[in-house]
Amino acid sequence: MRLLLASKSPRRRQLVAELGFPFECVSIEVDEHLPADIPASRAAECLACRKADAYPADRLAPADVLVAADTVVVLADRILGKPTSRDQALEMLRMLSGHRHTVYTGVCLQSTTQRISFTESTAVLFRTLTEAEITHYVDTYRPFDKAGAYGIQEWIGMIGIERIEGCYYNVMGLPTARLYATLSSKFLSK
């Protein structure tokens, strides 16, 4: 089996590499605007499936499995995407400070013979952060490529996250245990 990882995320690349599967990265551009009526809990899977749909099916070899994923951070039914500016990153972290939110990662696996998609969720509780902590993090780590404006594996995760319920790696952007189990049982067992 050869994985085709449809992701620009260095964190997803790292996680797939550490799972031990041979893989190649493929670039897929899709419109990430969501329909207004989609529930926040289904948004990431919708985007992952959209990425899989955008990959030409005739480019898949029999041993290939395309892995497309997307992650969203949801606070009180509001999706916090990737910040587009310093001010937006600061505002997102102020909103998350002292609150529980949910990280959803949608995954779509596509081969020449089957398609499987799923969503993994992890609850995250931030302690109340000071303005100085928020500013330091944004100015030092520049989290503009991260949903919700933070990376759990970075300084803000070490000092600010009190508790998680669910998969740590899901918060990084890929639910590795579920991905491994699904690939092993559905694609390797054939």
C-alpha positions, 0 to 999 in steps of 0.5 A: 500500500502507498499513501497519497497524503493530500495535505500541506501541513507539516504536522500531518506529514510528520504524523504519517511518517511516524506511523511507518507507512510509505507515502507521498504528498500530493497538492490539492486545492479546493474551495474551503467555504462551507454551506451555511447549513452544515453542522460545525461537527460535520465541517471537517469531514465535508472538507476532507471529502471535498479534497478527495473528490478533487483528486483525479480518480484515474491517477490512483493505482490499485495499491494507492490510498488517498488520505485527505484530512481537515481540522476545525476548532469549534467554540460554542458552535462557531468554527474558528478557522485559520487566522488571516492576521495577527489581530485575528489570531489574538482574538481567537486565543482570547475567545478560547482562553478559559473555555472548553472547545472541540477540535474536529478532524475529518478524514477521507480515505479513497482507493480505486475500490472503496471510500471511507470517511469519518470524524474524530473529536477531542475536547480541549480546555484552556486555562485562563490565559493572560494577555501577555501570554497570548501576545507572546505566543502569537508573536513568537510562534505566528500560528497563522496556519493553524485552526483556532490559532494554536498548536497543542504541541507548541508552547501555548499547549504546554502552558495553557491546556489544562485537559483534553478528552480524546486523541491528542494527535487529533488536535495536532491535525490527524487522529493517528490511532483511528487512521492506523486502525482503519487503514489496517483493517479496511485497506491492508487486510484485502 
